[in-house]
Amino acid sequence: MRLCSSLVRQRRHVDDTLHSLLAAQDGLITRKQALETLSVSALRHLLATRWQILLPGVYLATTGEPTYRQRLRVGLLYGGSTAQLADTTALRGYGVRYLPVDRTVRLLLSAAAKRTNRDGVEARRTHRLEVPRMVGGLPHCPPGRALAEFAARVGEQRTAVAVIADAVHRGVVSDQALALQLPHLTGRGANVARRAIEDVLGGISSAPEADFSAICSRSRILPPPLLNALLRLPDGRRIRPDALWRDAALVHETNSREHHAREDLFEHTQARHDAMTAAGLTVFHNTPAQQRREADRIVRQLEASYLRLAGRGLPEGVVLLSA
């Protein structure tokens, strides 16, 4: 009788330990963890009836389709103790927008880790593993590192700028944290990542603004404009025009309003235009689509206006607060 009671207590202890571990790991367990409480035969029975193998040595304690969070946890358990969510996967956790569709769980691991890419999990080993941030209980590599990894891998300038600019605009990453990534960019995609980071640090706050900056660079007449400079108008209101040639009081606006900072008190394009025009600024508008299709026309208009207006300076009562 005492033997039976002891076996029952032992079984309950095993069940409680197993259930606690599964609850803490979103229903997932490694082979090593399972064998700490189960016999090999018991584990085989569970895998044959109620559990499933998702990656070598990582099991899901149900037979259904894993959730997105469970897929992240699978990657981390497979990656081992140093694994961090990285690249697109980490940026999604930070709430960054404009990310391309990517079902791969992307990880950063210590250089000493012995893991290869397997079934929807990409593990990148590094000698420069930073302290992770916990987001929703899961380790994410710092956002600056995630952005640099993403930009270098995606290799497409406009996409990289859109994602990095959104992260800065939403306060996910600071300028300083981004700048710290620049010395470490090497290998394939490094040039794209470096240029995208430098564009955003230089004041570009969206992909359309990057398009416009590229348009301006074609001109031998136009000097580089001030991007998103903060002006105070004669009536005291503040505004951030997308591009400003201060010496000509010339402004260009890309008609996409979502990226302006809080100091900019104007919500509607027409109100912005009217206020700047009333203050004595010359204002041009183009949509992102027009910038892509009509770059030559935009450059000619701006050059002609700049040549006519250069030297006049900002109108009386218009003050440049920051550039």
C-alpha positions as CSV (number, residue, x, y, z in Angstrom):
1,M,0.0,0.0,0.0
2,R,2.8,2.4,0.9
3,L,4.6,1.5,-2.3
4,C,1.4,2.4,-4.3
5,S,1.1,5.7,-2.6
6,S,4.7,6.5,-3.3
7,L,4.3,5.7,-7.0
8,V,1.2,7.9,-7.1
9,R,3.0,10.8,-5.5
10,Q,5.9,10.3,-7.9
11,R,3.6,10.3,-10.9
12,R,1.9,13.4,-9.8
13,H,5.2,15.1,-9.3
14,V,6.3,14.2,-12.8
15,D,2.9,15.4,-14.3
16,D,3.1,18.7,-12.3
17,T,6.7,19.3,-13.4
18,L,5.9,18.5,-17.0
19,H,2.8,20.7,-17.1
20,S,4.5,23.6,-15.5
21,L,7.3,23.5,-18.0
22,L,4.9,23.2,-21.0
23,A,2.9,26.1,-19.6
24,A,6.0,28.3,-19.3
25,Q,7.1,27.4,-22.8
26,D,3.9,27.8,-24.7
27,G,3.2,24.1,-24.9
28,L,6.7,23.2,-26.2
29,I,9.6,21.2,-24.8
30,T,13.0,20.0,-25.8
31,R,14.0,16.3,-25.8
32,K,16.6,17.0,-23.1
33,Q,13.9,18.6,-20.9
34,A,11.4,15.8,-21.5
35,L,13.8,13.1,-20.6
36,E,14.4,14.8,-17.2
37,T,10.9,13.7,-16.2
38,L,9.9,11.0,-18.7
39,S,11.4,7.6,-19.7
40,V,12.4,7.1,-23.3
41,S,9.5,4.7,-23.8
42,A,7.1,7.2,-22.4
43,L,8.4,9.9,-24.6
44,R,8.1,7.7,-27.7
45,H,4.5,6.9,-26.7
46,L,3.6,10.6,-26.4
47,L,5.2,11.4,-29.8
48,A,3.3,8.6,-31.4
49,T,-0.1,9.6,-30.0
50,R,-0.4,13.2,-28.6
51,W,2.8,15.1,-29.3
52,Q,4.5,16.1,-32.5
53,I,8.1,16.9,-33.6
54,L,8.4,20.4,-35.0
55,L,12.2,20.6,-35.2
56,P,14.9,18.1,-34.3
57,G,14.8,17.8,-30.5
58,V,11.8,20.2,-30.1
59,Y,8.3,18.9,-29.5
60,L,4.8,20.4,-29.4
61,A,2.5,18.8,-26.8
62,T,-0.5,18.9,-29.1
63,T,-1.3,17.6,-32.6
64,G,-2.6,20.9,-34.0
65,E,-1.0,23.6,-36.1
66,P,1.4,25.7,-34.0
67,T,0.6,29.4,-33.4
68,Y,2.9,32.2,-34.5
69,R,4.1,32.6,-30.9
70,Q,4.8,28.8,-30.7
71,R,6.8,29.1,-33.9
72,L,8.9,31.8,-32.3
73,R,9.4,29.6,-29.2
74,V,10.3,26.6,-31.4
75,G,13.1,28.6,-33.0
76,L,14.4,29.8,-29.7
77,L,14.4,26.3,-28.1
78,Y,16.1,24.9,-31.2
79,G,18.7,27.7,-31.2
80,G,19.7,27.1,-27.6
81,S,20.4,29.3,-24.6
82,T,22.1,32.1,-26.6
83,A,19.3,32.4,-29.2
84,Q,17.6,35.8,-29.8
85,L,14.9,36.7,-32.3
86,A,16.4,38.9,-35.0
87,D,15.9,40.7,-38.3
88,T,12.3,40.8,-39.5
89,T,11.1,38.6,-36.6
90,A,12.4,40.9,-33.9
91,L,11.2,44.0,-35.8
92,R,7.7,42.6,-35.9
93,G,7.8,42.1,-32.1
94,Y,8.8,45.8,-31.8
95,G,5.8,46.8,-33.8
96,V,7.8,48.2,-36.8
97,R,5.7,48.7,-39.9
98,Y,6.3,48.3,-43.7
99,L,8.0,44.9,-43.2
100,P,7.8,42.6,-46.2
101,V,6.0,39.3,-45.7
102,D,8.5,36.8,-44.1
103,R,7.4,33.5,-42.5
104,T,11.0,32.6,-41.6
105,V,11.8,32.8,-37.9
106,R,15.2,34.6,-37.9
107,L,17.6,34.1,-35.0
108,L,21.0,35.4,-33.8
109,L,23.1,32.9,-32.0
110,S,26.5,32.9,-30.3
111,A,29.3,32.0,-32.7
112,A,30.0,28.9,-30.6
113,A,26.4,27.5,-31.1
114,K,26.2,24.5,-33.4
115,R,23.0,25.1,-35.3
116,T,22.0,25.1,-39.0
117,N,19.0,26.5,-40.8
118,R,16.1,24.1,-40.5
119,D,12.4,24.1,-41.7
120,G,11.5,27.8,-41.5
121,V,14.2,28.8,-39.0
122,E,17.3,30.7,-40.0
123,A,20.1,30.9,-37.5
124,R,22.9,33.4,-38.0
125,R,25.9,33.0,-35.7
126,T,27.8,36.1,-34.6
127,H,30.8,37.0,-32.3
128,R,29.0,40.3,-31.5
129,L,25.9,39.1,-29.5
130,E,24.4,41.9,-27.6
131,V,22.2,41.7,-24.5
132,P,18.6,41.0,-25.7
133,R,15.5,42.8,-24.8
134,M,12.5,40.8,-23.5
135,V,9.4,41.5,-25.5
136,G,6.3,39.5,-24.5
137,G,8.6,37.2,-22.5
138,L,10.8,36.3,-25.6
139,P,14.4,37.6,-26.1
140,H,14.7,40.0,-29.0
141,C,18.0,41.4,-30.3
142,P,18.2,45.2,-29.7
143,P,16.2,47.2,-32.4
144,G,19.3,48.9,-33.9
145,R,20.9,45.5,-34.5
146,A,17.7,44.1,-35.9
147,L,17.3,47.0,-38.3
148,A,20.9,46.7,-39.5
149,E,20.5,42.9,-40.0
150,F,17.2,43.5,-41.9
151,A,18.6,46.2,-44.2
152,A,21.7,44.3,-45.1
153,R,19.7,41.1,-45.9
154,V,16.8,42.7,-47.8
155,G,19.3,44.6,-50.0
156,E,16.7,47.0,-51.3
157,Q,17.2,50.7,-50.5
158,R,13.6,51.9,-50.5
159,T,12.3,49.1,-48.3
160,A,15.2,49.5,-45.9
161,V,14.6,53.3,-45.6
162,A,10.9,52.8,-45.1
163,V,11.4,50.3,-42.2
164,I,14.3,52.2,-40.5
165,A,12.5,55.5,-40.8
166,D,9.3,54.0,-39.3
167,A,11.3,52.6,-36.3
168,V,12.9,56.0,-35.7
169,H,9.6,57.9,-36.1
170,R,7.8,55.6,-33.6
171,G,10.5,55.8,-31.0
172,V,11.6,52.1,-31.4
173,V,15.2,53.1,-31.9
174,S,17.3,56.2,-31.2
175,D,19.6,57.9,-33.7
176,Q,22.5,57.1,-31.5
177,A,21.7,53.3,-31.4
178,L,21.5,53.3,-35.2
179,A,24.8,55.2,-35.6
180,L,26.5,52.6,-33.4
181,Q,25.7,49.9,-36.0
182,L,27.5,51.6,-38.9
183,P,31.1,50.5,-38.0
184,H,29.9,46.9,-37.9
185,L,28.3,46.7,-41.3
186,T,30.3,44.3,-43.5
187,G,29.7,41.8,-46.2
188,R,26.8,41.5,-48.6
189,G,24.2,44.2,-48.3
190,A,26.4,46.4,-46.1
191,N,26.3,49.3,-48.6
192,V,22.5,49.3,-48.8
193,A,22.2,49.2,-45.0
194,R,24.8,51.9,-44.5
195,R,23.2,54.2,-47.0
196,A,19.7,53.6,-45.6
197,I,20.8,54.3,-42.0
198,E,22.7,57.4,-43.1
199,D,19.7,58.7,-45.0
200,V,17.5,58.4,-42.0
201,L,20.1,59.9,-39.7
202,G,20.3,62.8,-42.3
203,G,16.7,63.6,-41.8
204,I,14.8,61.4,-44.2
205,S,11.7,60.1,-42.5
206,S,10.0,58.0,-45.2
207,A,10.6,56.1,-48.4
208,P,9.0,58.9,-50.5
209,E,11.3,61.4,-48.9
210,A,14.2,59.1,-49.9
211,D,12.9,59.1,-53.4
212,F,12.8,62.9,-53.4
213,S,16.3,63.1,-52.0
214,A,17.5,60.9,-54.9
215,I,15.7,63.2,-57.4
216,C,17.5,66.3,-56.0
217,S,20.9,64.6,-56.2
218,R,20.5,64.5,-60.0
219,S,20.6,68.3,-60.2
220,R,23.8,70.3,-60.6
221,I,21.9,73.5,-59.6
222,L,20.0,72.6,-56.4
223,P,22.1,72.4,-53.2
224,P,21.0,69.8,-50.7
225,P,17.8,70.9,-49.0
226,L,17.1,70.9,-45.3
227,L,14.9,67.9,-44.6
228,N,12.1,68.2,-42.0
229,A,13.5,71.4,-40.6
230,L,11.2,73.0,-38.0
231,L,9.9,76.5,-38.8
232,R,8.0,79.0,-36.8
233,L,5.6,81.0,-38.9
234,P,4.7,84.7,-38.3
235,D,1.5,83.6,-36.5
236,G,3.5,81.5,-34.1
237,R,2.5,78.1,-35.5
238,R,5.2,75.5,-36.1
239,I,5.6,73.4,-39.3
240,R,8.0,70.9,-40.7
241,P,8.2,71.1,-44.5
242,D,9.6,68.0,-46.1
243,A,12.4,69.9,-47.9
244,L,13.5,73.5,-47.5
245,W,16.0,75.6,-49.5
246,R,16.5,78.3,-46.9
247,D,18.3,80.8,-49.0
248,A,15.5,80.7,-51.6
249,A,12.5,80.3,-49.2
250,L,11.6,77.3,-51.4
251,V,9.7,74.3,-50.1
252,H,8.9,70.9,-51.6
253,E,6.2,68.7,-50.0
254,T,5.7,65.0,-50.7
255,N,2.0,64.5,-50.1
256,S,2.2,61.9,-47.4
257,R,1.5,63.4,-44.0
258,E,1.9,60.6,-41.6
259,H,5.6,61.0,-40.9
260,H,5.7,64.5,-39.5
261,A,6.7,65.0,-35.9
262,R,4.5,66.3,-33.1
263,E,5.8,69.9,-33.4
264,D,4.2,70.1,-36.8
265,L,0.7,71.4,-35.9
266,F,-0.8,70.9,-39.4
267,E,-2.8,67.8,-40.3
268,H,-4.1,68.7,-43.7
269,T,-2.1,69.3,-46.9
270,Q,-4.2,72.3,-48.0
271,A,-3.9,74.0,-44.6
272,R,-0.1,73.5,-44.7
273,H,0.1,74.9,-48.2
274,D,-2.0,78.0,-47.3
275,A,-0.1,78.7,-44.1
276,M,3.4,78.5,-45.8
277,T,2.2,80.5,-48.9
278,A,0.7,83.2,-46.6
279,A,4.0,83.4,-44.8
280,G,5.9,84.1,-48.1
281,L,7.3,80.7,-48.9
282,T,7.1,79.2,-52.4
283,V,5.7,75.7,-52.1
284,F,5.6,72.8,-54.5
285,H,3.7,69.5,-54.0
286,N,4.1,66.1,-55.6
287,T,2.7,62.7,-54.7
288,P,5.0,59.7,-54.2
289,A,3.7,58.3,-57.5
290,Q,4.6,61.6,-59.4
291,Q,8.1,61.5,-57.9
292,R,8.6,58.1,-59.4
293,R,7.1,58.9,-62.8
294,E,7.9,62.6,-63.3
295,A,11.4,63.1,-61.7
296,D,12.7,65.2,-64.6
297,R,9.8,67.6,-64.6
298,I,10.1,68.0,-60.8
299,V,13.8,68.8,-61.0
300,R,13.3,71.4,-63.8
301,Q,10.6,73.2,-61.8
302,L,12.6,73.3,-58.7
303,E,15.8,74.4,-60.5
304,A,13.9,77.3,-62.3
305,S,12.4,78.5,-59.0
306,Y,15.7,78.2,-57.1
307,L,17.6,80.2,-59.7
308,R,14.9,82.9,-59.6
309,L,14.6,83.0,-55.8
310,A,18.1,82.2,-54.4
311,G,19.5,84.8,-52.1
312,R,16.2,86.2,-50.8
313,G,16.4,84.2,-47.6
314,L,13.4,83.3,-45.3
315,P,10.6,85.8,-45.3
316,E,10.2,88.2,-42.4
317,G,8.7,86.5,-39.4
318,V,9.6,83.0,-40.5
319,V,12.2,81.5,-38.1
320,L,14.2,78.4,-38.5
321,L,14.1,76.6,-35.1
322,S,16.0,73.5,-35.9
323,A,17.4,71.7,-39.0
